[in-house]
Amino acid sequence: MKERIISVDIFRGLTIALMILVNTPGTWEYVYPPLLHADWHGYTPTDLVFPFFLFIVGTSIVFAYNNKIANAATYRKISVRTLKLIGLGLFLGAFTITFPFFKEFEQIRFPGVLQRIGVVFFFAAILFLKCNWKVLLGICITILVGYWLWLGYVPLMGEAPTFDRAPNNWANYLDVQVFGSHNYKEDYDPEGLLSTLPSIASSLLGIFTGLILISKRTQKEMLLAGLGILMLLVGYAWDMVFPINKAIWSSSFVLVTAGWANIFLALIYYLTDVKGIQFGSIFRYTGSNAITLYFLSSFISKLFYSIHVGDDMSIHGWLFETIFRHDFLSATLSSLLYGLTVVGFYLLLGLFMYRKKIFIKV
């Protein structure tokens, strides 16, 4: 069990490191295409990162709650953690460096990464405590198929619905109607209301992986890899009628990303638990304080963009232009090096916290 948790920690820490990397380039004007999100349909390596984390949330729920009693105390702890995550996310969306340190209400973004993690954790944990794996599988299939039918076949304002970025896309429409000006974009939010439903399925698929890891089966890595390949095949087949799309978190996107997550986790499990190869410890340390480090990286990045060292240059811009921008380096490579340096800082911070036995549970 301990070794299996280490494998999950490595994967979680690697995912957080990638989340920080794609969020903090030196400049958004020069970024390698794989480190950008797809414009709409399709996916890039960057689009794998957030679903990987939600997948790992599900896997971690198995380790954390497998022997827990489903009582009021457990539900209270789940609820408190959910509220903390949502609160931290809302804080990031509302904070500004000017007094009174919060944006005007109309400018605050309500959805967000931490908010979605909190909501997904809440429902996935409750369902895990209340349901056996067969019921969970039924719920997961119902969510994915139901979401496809809703977005693809239920008329909207008298029009045929669409999966494209348009007013007659159900996910976009509900974001605008419910959140109004509080979305990331004018017409939709990538962590929007309706798309949170299939993101719960991403976590449920992670729960199935966690159940395999705690089982007495042999060759777990082969089973995980096989499941991953099956999910990829079904996901790509579904893509023909329900395009792979992170912005609306399409059902095909759920399966394809969970498929890759299973394959990568199977590889880590095989190397660390089956072969006993020691690697990736720095990511394990980061994974032990994943949410804390992600929040710090987002908050400090926001400060660096907001605080100016001159009339028209932020701390972020000054660091990039002074330390990383050179004539002998391309602007894109300089931007990447800035991001890698930020990641390195938080990996070292994760190592420091781990060695000092500082574990902040959000």
QUISULBEL-V937658 format. One record per backbone hydrogen bond with DSSP energy under -0.5 kcal/mol. CO is the residue of the C=O (numbers start at 1). NH is the residue of the N-H. If there is no record, write none. Layout:
co->CO nh->NH
co->CO nh->NH
This chain:
co->1 nh->5
co->2 nh->6
co->3 nh->7
co->4 nh->8
co->5 nh->9
co->6 nh->10
co->7 nh->11
co->8 nh->12
co->9 nh->13
co->10 nh->14
co->11 nh->15
co->12 nh->16
co->13 nh->17
co->14 nh->18
co->15 nh->19
co->16 nh->20
co->17 nh->21
co->18 nh->22
co->19 nh->23
co->20 nh->24
co->21 nh->24
co->27 nh->30
co->32 nh->35
co->33 nh->36
co->34 nh->46
co->40 nh->246
co->41 nh->40
co->42 nh->246
co->44 nh->47
co->44 nh->48
co->45 nh->48
co->45 nh->49
co->46 nh->49
co->46 nh->50
co->47 nh->51
co->48 nh->52
co->49 nh->53
co->50 nh->54
co->51 nh->55
co->52 nh->56
co->53 nh->57
co->54 nh->58
co->55 nh->59
co->56 nh->60
co->57 nh->61
co->58 nh->62
co->59 nh->63
co->60 nh->64
co->61 nh->65
co->62 nh->66
co->65 nh->68
co->69 nh->71
co->71 nh->75
co->72 nh->76
co->73 nh->77
co->74 nh->78
co->75 nh->79
co->76 nh->80
co->77 nh->81
co->78 nh->82
co->79 nh->83
co->80 nh->84
co->81 nh->85
co->82 nh->86
co->83 nh->87
co->84 nh->88
co->85 nh->89
co->86 nh->90
co->87 nh->91
co->88 nh->92
co->89 nh->93
co->90 nh->94
co->91 nh->95
co->93 nh->109
co->94 nh->103
co->98 nh->101
co->101 nh->96
co->104 nh->107
co->104 nh->108
co->105 nh->108
co->108 nh->110
co->112 nh->116
co->113 nh->117
co->114 nh->118
co->115 nh->119
co->116 nh->120
co->117 nh->121
co->118 nh->122
co->119 nh->123
co->120 nh->124
co->121 nh->125
co->122 nh->126
co->123 nh->127
co->124 nh->128
co->125 nh->129
co->126 nh->130
co->127 nh->131
co->132 nh->136
co->133 nh->137
co->134 nh->138
co->135 nh->139
co->136 nh->140
co->137 nh->141
co->138 nh->142
co->139 nh->143
co->140 nh->144
co->141 nh->145
co->142 nh->146
co->143 nh->147
co->144 nh->148
co->145 nh->149
co->146 nh->150
co->147 nh->151
co->148 nh->152
co->149 nh->153
co->149 nh->154
co->150 nh->154
co->153 nh->155
co->156 nh->159
co->159 nh->156
co->164 nh->166
co->166 nh->169
co->168 nh->162
co->168 nh->170
co->169 nh->173
co->170 nh->174
co->171 nh->175
co->172 nh->176
co->173 nh->177
co->174 nh->178
co->175 nh->179
co->175 nh->180
co->176 nh->180
co->179 nh->182
co->180 nh->183
co->182 nh->110
co->182 nh->111
co->188 nh->185
co->189 nh->192
co->193 nh->196
co->194 nh->197
co->194 nh->198
co->195 nh->199
co->196 nh->200
co->197 nh->200
co->197 nh->201
co->198 nh->202
co->199 nh->203
co->200 nh->204
co->201 nh->205
co->202 nh->206
co->203 nh->207
co->204 nh->208
co->205 nh->209
co->206 nh->210
co->207 nh->211
co->208 nh->212
co->209 nh->213
co->210 nh->214
co->211 nh->215
co->212 nh->215
co->219 nh->222
co->219 nh->223
co->220 nh->224
co->221 nh->225
co->222 nh->226
co->223 nh->227
co->224 nh->228
co->225 nh->229
co->226 nh->230
co->227 nh->231
co->228 nh->232
co->229 nh->233
co->230 nh->234
co->231 nh->235
co->232 nh->236
co->233 nh->237
co->234 nh->238
co->235 nh->239
co->237 nh->240
co->238 nh->241
co->238 nh->242
co->244 nh->42
co->245 nh->250
co->246 nh->249
co->250 nh->254
co->251 nh->255
co->252 nh->256
co->253 nh->257
co->254 nh->258
co->255 nh->259
co->256 nh->260
co->257 nh->261
co->258 nh->262
co->259 nh->263
co->260 nh->264
co->261 nh->265
co->262 nh->266
co->263 nh->267
co->264 nh->268
co->265 nh->269
co->266 nh->270
co->267 nh->271
co->268 nh->272
co->269 nh->273
co->269 nh->274
co->270 nh->275
co->271 nh->277
co->277 nh->279
co->280 nh->283
co->280 nh->284
co->281 nh->285
co->282 nh->286
co->283 nh->287
co->284 nh->288
co->285 nh->288
co->286 nh->289
co->287 nh->290
co->289 nh->293
co->290 nh->294
co->291 nh->295
co->292 nh->296
co->293 nh->297
co->294 nh->298
co->295 nh->299
co->296 nh->300
co->297 nh->301
co->298 nh->302
co->299 nh->303
co->300 nh->304
co->301 nh->305
co->302 nh->306
co->303 nh->307
co->304 nh->315
co->304 nh->316
co->307 nh->315
co->313 nh->309
co->313 nh->310
co->314 nh->318
co->315 nh->319
co->316 nh->320
co->317 nh->321
co->318 nh->322
co->319 nh->323
co->319 nh->324
co->320 nh->324
co->320 nh->325
co->324 nh->326
co->326 nh->329
co->330 nh->334
co->331 nh->335
co->332 nh->336
co->333 nh->337
co->334 nh->338
co->335 nh->26
co->335 nh->339
co->336 nh->340
co->337 nh->341
co->338 nh->342
co->339 nh->343
co->340 nh->344
co->341 nh->345
co->342 nh->346
co->343 nh->347
co->344 nh->348
co->345 nh->349
co->346 nh->350
co->347 nh->351
co->348 nh->352
co->349 nh->353
co->350 nh->354
co->351 nh->355
co->352 nh->356
co->353 nh->358
co->354 nh->357
co->357 nh->359
co->358 nh->360
co->359 nh->361
co->360 nh->362
